[in-house]
Amino acid sequence: MTDLALKDNGHRLTAEVEGRELEIRYGWASKDVMRVDYVGVPSSLGGRGLGTELVGTLVKRARKQNFRIQPICGFARQKLREHKEWHDVLA
């Protein structure tokens, strides 16, 4: 898994792959808990593990910036639960 280059506009994290935009929509539940409301990958890029890679890149950011993740989005919740090595950042 590689790190995607995330751009942050305050409520959306985006990354570009092959000219298409991946996104995480988020808000803050508290000063150290990011609420992940939506993870999106264009259907043309589906099935390549990019959604999981996107969540994994967010996990690395959470560790580096010392916040936890509260997954509201079903996809994010599923991936965070599947990857036991990511449980340390679950809120």
TORDRENZA-304461 format. One record per atom (N, C-alpha, C, O): residue in three letters; x, y, z. Coordinates in steps of 0.1 Angstrom, whole numbers, padded with zeros to 4 digits, always signed. Layout:
N
alaXYZ
...
***
This chain:
91
met+0008-0012+0000
met+0000+0000+0000
met+0009+0012+0000
met+0018+0013+0008
thr+0006+0022-0009
thr+0013+0034-0009
thr+0005+0045-0002
thr-0007+0043+0000
asp+0012+0056+0001
asp+0005+0067+0007
asp+0000+0076-0004
asp+0007+0080-0013
leu-0013+0079-0004
leu-0019+0088-0013
leu-0016+0102-0008
leu-0016+0105+0004
ala-0014+0112-0017
ala-0012+0126-0013
ala-0025+0132-0011
ala-0033+0135-0020
leu-0028+0134+0002
leu-0041+0140+0006
leu-0041+0155+0006
leu-0031+0161+0011
lys-0051+0161+0000
lys-0053+0176+0001
lys-0065+0178+0011
lys-0075+0171+0010
asp-0063+0188+0019
asp-0074+0191+0029
asp-0079+0204+0028
asp-0072+0214+0027
asn-0093+0205+0026
asn-0099+0218+0025
asn-0107+0222+0037
asn-0116+0231+0037
gly-0106+0215+0048
gly-0113+0218+0060
gly-0125+0209+0063
gly-0128+0208+0075
his-0130+0202+0053
his-0141+0193+0056
his-0141+0181+0046
his-0149+0172+0046
arg-0131+0182+0036
arg-0129+0171+0027
arg-0114+0169+0025
arg-0106+0178+0024
leu-0110+0156+0025
leu-0097+0152+0021
leu-0098+0146+0007
leu-0107+0137+0005
thr-0090+0150-0002
thr-0090+0144-0015
thr-0077+0140-0020
thr-0066+0144-0015
ala-0077+0130-0029
ala-0065+0125-0035
ala-0068+0123-0050
ala-0080+0120-0053
glu-0058+0124-0059
glu-0061+0122-0073
glu-0054+0110-0078
glu-0042+0108-0075
val-0061+0101-0085
val-0056+0089-0091
val-0060+0089-0105
val-0072+0089-0108
glu-0051+0089-0115
glu-0054+0088-0129
glu-0064+0099-0133
glu-0073+0097-0141
gly-0062+0111-0128
gly-0071+0122-0131
gly-0084+0122-0124
gly-0093+0131-0127
arg-0087+0113-0116
arg-0100+0112-0109
arg-0098+0114-0094
arg-0088+0112-0089
glu-0108+0120-0088
glu-0107+0124-0074
glu-0113+0113-0064
glu-0125+0109-0066
leu-0106+0110-0054
leu-0110+0101-0043
leu-0113+0111-0032
leu-0107+0122-0031
glu-0122+0108-0023
glu-0125+0118-0012
glu-0130+0111+0001
glu-0135+0100+0001
ile-0126+0118+0011
ile-0132+0115+0025
ile-0138+0128+0029
ile-0132+0139+0030
arg-0151+0127+0033
arg-0158+0139+0039
arg-0158+0137+0054
arg-0160+0126+0059
tyr-0154+0147+0061
tyr-0153+0146+0076
tyr-0157+0158+0083
tyr-0159+0169+0077
gly-0158+0157+0096
gly-0160+0168+0106
gly-0153+0164+0118
gly-0147+0153+0119
trp-0154+0172+0128
trp-0147+0169+0141
trp-0158+0167+0152
trp-0166+0176+0155
ala-0158+0155+0158
ala-0167+0152+0169
ala-0162+0159+0182
ala-0170+0163+0190
ser-0149+0161+0182
ser-0142+0168+0193
ser-0128+0172+0188
ser-0125+0170+0176
lys-0121+0179+0196
lys-0108+0184+0191
lys-0098+0173+0187
lys-0089+0176+0179
asp-0100+0161+0192
asp-0091+0150+0188
asp-0098+0138+0182
asp-0092+0127+0182
val-0110+0140+0178
val-0118+0129+0171
val-0124+0133+0158
val-0133+0142+0158
met-0118+0128+0147
met-0124+0131+0134
met-0135+0121+0131
met-0134+0109+0132
arg-0146+0127+0127
arg-0158+0119+0123
arg-0157+0117+0108
arg-0158+0127+0100
val-0156+0105+0103
val-0156+0102+0089
val-0170+0099+0084
val-0176+0089+0087
asp-0175+0108+0076
asp-0189+0107+0071
asp-0191+0100+0058
asp-0201+0094+0055
tyr-0180+0100+0050
tyr-0182+0094+0036
tyr-0168+0092+0031
tyr-0159+0100+0032
val-0166+0080+0024
val-0154+0077+0017
val-0159+0074+0002
val-0168+0065+0000
gly-0153+0081-0007
gly-0158+0079-0021
gly-0147+0076-0031
gly-0136+0083-0031
val-0149+0067-0040
val-0140+0063-0051
val-0148+0062-0063
val-0158+0055-0063
pro-0144+0069-0074
pro-0152+0068-0086
pro-0153+0054-0091
pro-0144+0046-0089
ser-0165+0050-0096
ser-0167+0037-0101
ser-0157+0032-0111
ser-0154+0020-0112
ser-0152+0041-0119
ser-0142+0037-0129
ser-0129+0033-0123
ser-0121+0026-0129
leu-0127+0036-0110
leu-0115+0031-0103
leu-0118+0020-0093
leu-0109+0016-0085
gly-0130+0016-0092
gly-0135+0006-0083
gly-0128-0008-0084
gly-0123-0011-0095
gly-0127-0015-0073
gly-0122-0029-0073
gly-0107-0029-0073
gly-0101-0040-0074
arg-0100-0018-0071
arg-0086-0018-0070
arg-0080-0016-0056
arg-0068-0015-0055
gly-0089-0015-0046
gly-0084-0013-0033
gly-0081+0001-0029
gly-0075+0004-0019
leu-0085+0010-0038
leu-0082+0024-0035
leu-0089+0030-0023
leu-0084+0039-0016
gly-0101+0025-0020
gly-0109+0030-0009
gly-0102+0026+0004
gly-0100+0033+0014
thr-0097+0013+0004
thr-0089+0008+0016
thr-0076+0016+0017
thr-0072+0020+0028
glu-0070+0019+0006
glu-0057+0027+0006
glu-0060+0041+0012
glu-0052+0046+0019
leu-0071+0047+0008
leu-0075+0060+0012
leu-0077+0060+0028
leu-0072+0069+0034
val-0084+0050+0033
val-0086+0049+0047
val-0073+0047+0054
val-0070+0053+0065
gly-0064+0038+0048
gly-0051+0036+0054
gly-0042+0048+0055
gly-0035+0050+0065
thr-0043+0056+0045
thr-0036+0069+0045
thr-0041+0078+0056
thr-0033+0085+0062
leu-0054+0078+0058
leu-0060+0086+0069
leu-0055+0081+0082
leu-0052+0089+0091
val-0054+0068+0084
val-0049+0062+0096
val-0035+0067+0099
val-0032+0071+0111
lys-0027+0067+0089
lys-0013+0072+0091
lys-0013+0086+0095
lys-0005+0091+0104
arg-0022+0094+0089
arg-0023+0109+0093
arg-0028+0110+0107
arg-0023+0119+0115
ala-0037+0102+0111
ala-0043+0102+0125
ala-0031+0099+0135
ala-0031+0106+0145
arg-0023+0090+0132
arg-0012+0086+0141
arg-0002+0098+0142
arg+0002+0102+0153
lys+0001+0103+0131
lys+0011+0114+0130
lys+0006+0127+0137
lys+0014+0134+0144
gln-0007+0130+0135
gln-0013+0142+0141
gln-0020+0140+0154
gln-0026+0150+0159
asn-0019+0128+0159
asn-0025+0125+0172
asn-0040+0127+0174
asn-0044+0134+0183
phe-0048+0122+0164
phe-0062+0122+0166
phe-0068+0108+0164
phe-0061+0099+0158
arg-0080+0106+0168
arg-0087+0093+0166
arg-0098+0095+0155
arg-0102+0106+0152
ile-0102+0083+0150
ile-0112+0083+0139
ile-0125+0077+0144
ile-0125+0066+0149
gln-0136+0084+0142
gln-0150+0079+0145
gln-0156+0076+0131
gln-0161+0086+0125
pro-0157+0064+0127
pro-0162+0061+0113
pro-0177+0060+0113
pro-0183+0051+0119
ile-0184+0070+0107
ile-0198+0070+0105
ile-0201+0063+0092
ile-0211+0055+0092
cys-0193+0065+0082
cys-0195+0059+0069
cys-0193+0044+0071
cys-0184+0039+0077
gly-0202+0036+0065
gly-0202+0021+0066
gly-0189+0015+0060
gly-0183+0006+0066
phe-0184+0021+0049
phe-0172+0015+0043
phe-0160+0018+0053
phe-0152+0009+0055
ala-0159+0030+0058
ala-0147+0033+0067
ala-0148+0024+0079
ala-0138+0019+0084
arg-0160+0023+0085
arg-0162+0015+0097
arg-0158+0000+0094
arg-0151-0006+0103
gln-0162-0005+0083
gln-0159-0019+0079
gln-0143-0021+0078
gln-0138-0030+0084
lys-0137-0012+0071
lys-0122-0013+0069
lys-0115-0011+0082
lys-0105-0018+0084
leu-0119-0002+0090
leu-0112+0000+0103
leu-0114-0012+0112
leu-0104-0015+0119
arg-0125-0018+0111
arg-0127-0030+0120
arg-0119-0042+0114
arg-0114-0051+0122
glu-0119-0044+0101
glu-0112-0055+0094
glu-0097-0055+0097
glu-0090-0065+0099
his-0091-0043+0098
his-0076-0041+0099
his-0073-0039+0114
his-0073-0028+0119
lys-0070-0050+0121
lys-0067-0049+0135
lys-0056-0039+0138
lys-0055-0033+0149
glu-0046-0038+0129
glu-0035-0029+0130
glu-0039-0014+0130
glu-0031-0006+0133
trp-0051-0012+0127
trp-0056+0002+0127
trp-0065+0005+0139
trp-0069+0017+0141
his-0067-0004+0148
his-0076-0003+0159
his-0072+0008+0169
his-0080+0014+0176
asp-0059+0011+0169
asp-0054+0021+0178
asp-0059+0035+0176
asp-0058+0043+0185
val-0064+0037+0164
val-0069+0051+0161
val-0084+0052+0161
val-0090+0062+0159
leu-0091+0040+0164
leu-0106+0040+0165
leu-0110+0048+0177
leu-0105+0046+0188
ala-0120+0056+0175
ala-0126+0064+0187
ala-0138+0056+0192
ala-0144+0060+0202
***
